[in-house]
Amino acid sequence: MFYENKLGEASYSIPDGEQIPVEIIGRRQYKVLYDKLLQLLDAEIYIGDDVLQGLLKDTAKEKMKSIVATIQSDQNAVIRASNRRNVIVLGPPGSGKTSVAMQRIAYLLYEYRQQLNAKNILLISPSDLFNDYISNVLPELGEENVKHTTFYRIWKDAQIARFHAETNYENIERIQKASPLERASFRYKNSMQYADRLQRFVASLKDKGLSFYNLKIGEELLFSASELRGYFYSKFAGLDMDFRLKKIRTLLLNELQRRKEVAYNNRLKELQSVTNYIGSDKELEMQANNDVNKKYGKLQTLIEQLKFININKLYILSLTFENEDEQAKEIAKMTEQQLKNRTLYYEDLGPMLYLEHTIKNLRTQPEIKHIVIDEIQDYSYIQLLAIQTVYPKAHFTLLGDKNQVVHPEKKDMLVENELNAFDCVELNKSYRSTVEITDFMSAIMNQTSTLSLGVSGEKPTIFETSDKIATIRKLIEREKEKDESFVIIAKNMATCKKIYEELKVYIPDIRLITEEDKVYLKGVLLMPGYMAKGFEFTTVVLVDAESTTYQNDADATLLYTIVSRATRKLFILTSDVENLPQPFKNVDKKLFVTL
């Protein structure tokens, strides 16, 4: 009944399945803080979005009621979709995608409470900081135990290998300054072409090509790679790949146990032969057992985890599978050197995770039944494939905006590809920011389909200044209001650090947001543009609007993302108003003010 939005005839079911007819004659929502009534709202439909509730404070605006009802109807189609539907929700900034995600989780947990609980649902978001930012939303919806994670953390939790794994934000910073080959490697590893080849490569391993390690203790060879290949392709050839590997594991563990028993007996005899030992027989046995476990324990763990498979080599081979291109060979060679240095770039995590789980079928988490992924435009198809291998029983709700790609290099995004398994829903109404800010951001991408439905406010202001620090200080003094969020944004972390060092003398409480931050902070914040994704702030100051800083198509989507973070005020600083980044030059001058 709670989610059955419209007034009028309705029904609810009782435990024996009978439908009880009712009529909903009114719907009143209250917002209460401790003993204070903050808001009372009468509406024909349930309004689960705080911003939409705010738009309806003036109940005399019947037109606004109609607009909100339309928005909520669009959102509700996603929220109330079956738990067995895979849905992609696309929409501009301020269209309520994150609100939809939160309400969908609450709906699934209520509607399918006999099948799902909070432990069965997973929210994957861009960062730990963003997880904290939205963590207060779910408790308001009554669900406090929904798990949050990031793609990077999924990789870390898999415990595939002891590599230094690059984070998403580290990757963005590196690619901004990367060589042409590194950029080409990023594009290829995130391409649909490679994803298709990787799947065919894994399938081919059933008949040939699986790589194994020699299993040694010191210089003693216990099991050779050729022996393991023989087991896989001859002795257990009739089974599925993962069952073959588990059969080999059992065989190896049995043989290892036999060797451990021999080693134990030999070691015990050695200890017993020491004539001046004053301990008991029990102590001798314990010492012998400890010595054997110390010698064989690491190898036993490796066997149990199927780490006798050479995933590193398989990854290298996959990069040139069905591909004789010289660049692919160069990428494979560069990647091989990375692995020797125990380093993985962010674009390596998806393929490695996919290989690990499809071949070994270990550490899967079938208890997760539904996954919500925010900012899906930042994921490649291969990353989604990897996630599916880790959570094989999950259905998906994906949310994103094709125009909010903050990475400096192109990837084949999931949202650009036809996936029959997913229903696509597009939202086109933006209401979070003022009409003026929404119109400005839409013009950057020539996004004519977005409808601006927010309140009216000030036009974005472009400042030409030779002293940006002084201008920022004036803006903070003039515009910063108590309990409102104020953020200064630059393209990269290096620029942010430089500004921070200059500003902290005058503004001691300014906060530089880095990847290490796990808790969302308020006050005057400073962060690179790619980290601002998913957040909203009352006031945004873009500090480095120079044509030499933002130069290509990828920079256009980054600028679009940055300016769309502002809900009420947007200030853009440049040293030369005649040489703005090209995306700003495309904006009609009627949409902003120049000072």
Phi, psi and omega in degrees: 000324182300319183264356177276091204295315195281149172290158178116204183292137179208183178201162173221155182260148174254167188309329181278003176097350181292138178268125180259115181285142177216170173236125176271113185258351179195155178218115182236129179247137179243144169241118185236133173242111185054245182255017184246127176279114182271326186202143173230131187224122172258127180208153179290337181236159174288128179252109184260003183252125183300321181293318177297321176299319179297323179294340182260010180302320177273094186291352179283343183275086182296325178298318179295323176301317180295318179298312180298320179299320178295314178301310182296326177296317176300312182294320185294331176299328177279312183305318188263011176297152181303149178293346179262004174268138171263122189235136168251125178248118179247139179189158180288170174304137178085008179272359175090024183297314181293321175300319177300315181301313182296316180291328177295319177301312181298319180297313181299319181292332178276308187293325183246038185296340176282340183249333187234146165226180185302331181288346181267358185240140182229134174251120178252120183232175189295329187201165175297326179296317178294322176302318178292322181302319182262000186297337180276357181279312183300317176302325177297333177271000175093010183234101188264348190248016177294132183284140174245145173204181174230165178298320178300319181290328175300317177298312182299318181294335180290338177052048183289312181200161180273073176254158163278112183260126180290139176277169179300315181292321175299322180297315179300314180297319181293314183295330176303331183243013189284160176287162177304323180292319178296320177295319178295322178297316178301312182298315184293315182292342178254015184267154173297324180302311179292321179302316178296317180294321180298318178296318178292324178299313179298318179298324181291337182293344178298329183256330181192160169098352180292132185260139180235158172268151163291137179259115185233156164238107190065236177264357181280119178275118179266314179219126181273159177299323180293323175298316181295321176298320178299315176302315186290314187263354180236293187299318183244026189299335184280356184261164171298159186303312184293327177290323175302314182295322180289327173296316178298318179301315179298316179299314181294318180294323177296316179293321179296320178298320177299315180293324178295321179295318177297314181296323179296312181297319179295317181293321179297319178298320178299315181293321181291338180282349179283113189287331185264013178284131186254002181282173180276169176298323179299319179294322177297316180297318178296319179296317179297317180296317179298318181296319180292316179297323178297322182284319188253350187300314181298317179296321179299317178298317179300317180294316181301325181267010179059031182275016170277357174271134183271082181296324180302312181294320179298319178299314178300315180296325182295332183290337178246009179294127182055029183215107180264006181299137182297324179296322178299321178295320178295319178297317179297318180295316179296319180294321178300320179293321176303313182295324176297328178274007180060041181234134174237130171280163184301324181289348177277339189295317180299305179300319180295318178297319179297314179299313182303312187278325179289326181279313185270328183056043177248159175057024172289157182236079183291348180289340178280118185254338179213135181236131173251123179245119177267153181060049185295339180296344179270003180254145171269166179300322182292329176293320176295319176302317179297316178299319179296327178289328179285324182239075191290343182260004189272145163258166192230143163239116185247137183229138180184185180215117183301337182270000181251043175275117184261355181285140183285354181234149184287139170227159175279098185285150178301319185290350178265003186241147180283115179237110184297335183282353184241136170269131182258128176239128181248126174261139183232011181250124179247127187226356185287314181270168175297159178303320183295317179291319179298317179296320179296311182294323180295324181293331179302319181258009183053044185269087185279346184278346182282129178263124180273117185234010180283185176284163177277153181200205180278147173291149172305144182244130176255120179260128168266119185213144175265351179230087185292325180297315178297320179295318178299317180300316179296319180295320178297314180297322186274323191253336184289123177245152181303137176068008174254150185272138184224122183229141173253129186234135172233172186292316186226173184290326180301314178295319179300316181296320179297314179296320180300315181298325180281325185277329187296340176295322182266331183233082187301331184270007177296142183245123171271116182273124178237176180295338181285343180289127180250347184241130181290131183249157176247177183101207178273117184246156177224126182205155173289155186301322183292338178275346183281347182306132177091342180266166171223147182222146179300314182233133177238133173243111173272118195262347189230050183280074181242146179296334179280345181267318180245107194239340188229185182299321179298325178292330178297315179292327176294315178299318177303315180295316182298307185292333181284355176285340184279132177263328185233323184222137180227124178238135183237124183253134178216154176273345183210103184294341178278348181236051175289160171306144185308318180304327178285330178294336179283348183275133177302132183296343177291344186270358180211169178246140178246129178235000000 
